[in-house]
Amino acid sequence: MEIDDVSAKEEGERAASAARNLVANTVDVWLVRCAVLVIVALQFLVVNDLTLLPRWVMPSLELALLLPLSIATAWSIGATKKVATADKPGDFWEIVAHHRNMIRKAFLFLTGLVSVANLLSLAGLVQAILGGHAGSGKSLLIDSLNIWTTNIIIFSLWYWNLDRSNCSR
């Protein structure tokens, strides 16, 4: 009986410690959401019409995915705070870990969608340059800087999402 109490107490302390660590790192999660908003703004600022789709389609899809992701993240952070203060945090930990993994997979999908949108813009820019029907040199330079900046942010998102530790394992 005493061994069961000790192991349950250790498991509870470990779960509560992991929950406190997750809550402490919430700023990173919201900064990443802001990076996606910057990408959406950059996509609206492209001067030339570079993609096959209407200009508003990809940013709208990205925003449509970002909103539920942000709500789910806020719920997950709130649930994680409850785990940190619960009497038996091990009971809640599996539910929170499952939701966090779903959020991570959805964010990987969103990052992939942003990557595809940027690739389509790059292909459109190259096609416009090679076809000779692009705008002025100034507008092409602005569009190429826009695509380059978006690409840097996308790389940062991929790196952050793939390199960060996964506490739910």
C-alpha positions as CSV (number, residue, x, y, z in Angstrom):
1,M,0.0,0.0,0.0
2,E,2.8,2.4,0.9
3,I,4.6,1.7,-2.5
4,D,1.4,2.5,-4.4
5,D,1.0,5.8,-2.5
6,V,4.7,6.8,-3.2
7,S,4.4,5.9,-7.0
8,A,1.1,7.8,-7.3
9,K,2.6,10.8,-5.5
10,E,5.6,10.7,-7.8
11,E,3.4,10.4,-10.9
12,G,1.3,13.3,-9.7
13,E,4.3,15.5,-9.0
14,R,5.8,14.7,-12.4
15,A,2.5,15.5,-14.2
16,A,2.1,18.7,-12.2
17,S,5.7,19.7,-13.0
18,A,5.1,19.1,-16.7
19,A,1.9,21.1,-16.7
20,R,3.7,24.0,-15.0
21,N,6.4,23.9,-17.7
22,L,3.7,23.9,-20.5
23,V,2.0,26.9,-19.0
24,A,5.3,28.7,-18.7
25,N,5.9,28.3,-22.5
26,T,2.6,29.7,-23.7
27,V,4.2,32.9,-25.0
28,D,6.0,30.9,-27.7
29,V,2.7,29.5,-28.9
30,W,1.0,32.9,-29.3
31,L,4.1,34.4,-31.0
32,V,3.8,31.6,-33.6
33,R,0.1,32.5,-34.1
34,C,1.2,36.1,-34.7
35,A,3.8,34.9,-37.2
36,V,1.0,33.3,-39.2
37,L,-0.9,36.6,-39.1
38,V,2.1,38.4,-40.5
39,I,2.3,35.9,-43.3
40,V,-1.4,36.5,-44.1
41,A,-0.8,40.2,-44.2
42,L,2.2,39.7,-46.5
43,Q,0.1,37.6,-48.9
44,F,-2.4,40.5,-49.1
45,L,0.4,43.0,-49.8
46,V,1.8,41.2,-52.9
47,V,1.7,43.8,-55.7
48,N,1.3,41.5,-58.8
49,D,-1.3,38.8,-59.2
50,L,1.0,35.9,-58.9
51,T,-1.2,32.8,-58.3
52,L,-3.8,30.9,-60.2
53,L,-6.3,31.3,-57.4
54,P,-7.9,34.6,-56.4
55,R,-5.8,36.6,-54.0
56,W,-8.1,36.2,-51.0
57,V,-8.4,32.3,-51.1
58,M,-5.2,31.2,-49.4
59,P,-5.1,33.9,-46.6
60,S,-8.8,33.1,-45.9
61,L,-8.1,29.4,-45.6
62,E,-5.1,30.2,-43.3
63,L,-7.3,32.5,-41.1
64,A,-10.1,29.9,-41.1
65,L,-7.6,27.3,-39.7
66,L,-5.8,29.7,-37.4
67,L,-9.0,30.7,-35.5
68,P,-10.0,27.3,-34.3
69,L,-6.4,26.4,-33.6
70,S,-6.1,29.5,-31.4
71,I,-9.3,28.7,-29.5
72,A,-8.1,25.1,-29.0
73,T,-4.7,26.3,-27.8
74,A,-6.4,28.6,-25.3
75,W,-8.5,25.7,-24.0
76,S,-5.4,23.5,-23.8
77,I,-3.6,26.1,-21.8
78,G,-6.5,26.5,-19.4
79,A,-6.8,22.7,-19.1
80,T,-3.1,22.5,-18.4
81,K,-3.4,25.1,-15.6
82,K,-6.1,22.9,-14.1
83,V,-3.8,19.9,-14.3
84,A,-1.1,21.8,-12.4
85,T,-3.5,22.5,-9.5
86,A,-5.5,19.2,-9.5
87,D,-5.4,16.7,-6.7
88,K,-4.8,13.8,-9.2
89,P,-3.2,15.4,-12.2
90,G,-2.5,12.1,-13.9
91,D,-6.2,11.7,-14.6
92,F,-6.4,14.9,-16.6
93,W,-2.9,14.6,-18.2
94,E,-3.9,12.1,-20.9
95,I,-6.8,14.2,-22.1
96,V,-4.7,17.4,-22.3
97,A,-1.8,15.5,-24.0
98,H,-4.3,14.1,-26.6
99,H,-5.6,17.6,-27.4
100,R,-2.1,19.1,-27.6
101,N,-1.1,16.4,-30.1
102,M,-4.2,17.2,-32.2
103,I,-3.4,20.9,-32.1
104,R,0.2,20.2,-33.1
105,K,-0.9,18.1,-36.1
106,A,-3.4,20.8,-37.2
107,F,-0.6,23.4,-36.9
108,L,1.7,21.2,-39.1
109,F,-1.1,21.1,-41.6
110,L,-1.5,24.9,-41.5
111,T,2.3,25.4,-41.9
112,G,2.1,23.1,-44.9
113,L,-0.7,25.1,-46.4
114,V,1.3,28.3,-45.9
115,S,4.3,26.7,-47.6
116,V,2.2,25.7,-50.6
117,A,0.7,29.2,-50.9
118,N,4.2,30.7,-50.9
119,L,5.4,28.1,-53.4
120,L,2.5,29.1,-55.7
121,S,3.4,32.7,-55.3
122,L,7.0,32.0,-56.2
123,A,6.0,29.9,-59.3
124,G,3.7,32.8,-60.4
125,L,6.5,35.3,-60.0
126,V,8.9,33.2,-62.0
127,Q,6.3,32.7,-64.7
128,A,5.5,36.4,-64.8
129,I,9.2,37.2,-65.2
130,L,9.9,34.6,-67.9
131,G,6.7,35.4,-69.7
132,G,7.6,39.1,-69.9
133,H,4.1,40.2,-68.6
134,A,5.1,41.2,-65.1
135,G,4.8,44.7,-63.7
136,S,7.7,47.1,-63.3
137,G,11.0,46.1,-61.8
138,K,10.1,47.9,-58.6
139,S,6.9,45.8,-58.1
140,L,8.8,42.6,-59.0
141,L,11.4,43.4,-56.4
142,I,8.7,44.1,-53.7
143,D,7.0,40.8,-54.5
144,S,10.2,38.9,-54.4
145,L,11.1,40.4,-51.0
146,N,7.6,39.6,-49.8
147,I,8.0,35.9,-50.9
148,W,11.5,35.8,-49.4
149,T,10.3,37.2,-46.0
150,T,7.4,34.8,-46.0
151,N,9.7,31.9,-46.7
152,I,11.9,32.9,-43.7
153,I,8.9,32.9,-41.4
154,I,7.7,29.6,-42.8
155,F,11.1,28.0,-42.2
156,S,10.9,29.4,-38.6
157,L,7.5,27.8,-38.1
158,W,8.7,24.4,-39.5
159,Y,11.8,24.5,-37.3
160,W,9.9,25.6,-34.2
161,N,7.2,22.9,-34.6
162,L,9.6,20.0,-35.5
163,D,12.4,20.9,-33.1
164,R,10.5,21.7,-29.9
165,S,10.2,19.0,-27.3
166,N,6.9,17.2,-27.0
167,C,6.1,16.9,-23.2
168,S,3.1,14.7,-23.9
169,R,5.1,11.7,-24.7
